C-alpha cells in the first residue's frame, strides 16, 4: 500500500486548501473523501489509540479551559488588547491562545470568569 502525504492550510476564513509542490493552492472538495456510516466512524475512532473518545467519567473529571483565541475573537481583541484589558501578561496569554500549553490553576479560574462575564471583569478592573 503506498502512502501519500497531503499538506494542507486553513485560511483565516476557514477555507482549507491543499498546498501543491509548486507552492500553489488547490481547494479541497466540499464532500468527504469517502462516505462512512456512523458505525464505521465509531470503529475508526476506537481503533486509533491517540484519539480514543473520553468516557462519561473522564469528561466529568476533565479540565475545562475556555479557549483564549475564541474569547478574543468574540470580543474582537488582539492578544495585546486582551492582555492589557484583563491584566494578563502576554507571555502567559500567548501559549494558551496558541493551544501550546494549559494555563495554571489560577489563570484557568480567571479565564473561566472572563468567559462567563467579560464586561463585569473589565469594569471591575477599571475601578
Buried (B, 14 or more C-beta within 10 A) or exposed (E): EEEEEEEEEEEEEEEEBBEEEEEEEEEEEEEEEEEEEEEEEEEEEEEEEEEEEEEEEEEEEEEEBBBBBEBBEEBEBEBEEBBEBBEBEEEBBBEBBEEEEEBEEEBBEBBEBBBEEBEEBEEEEEE
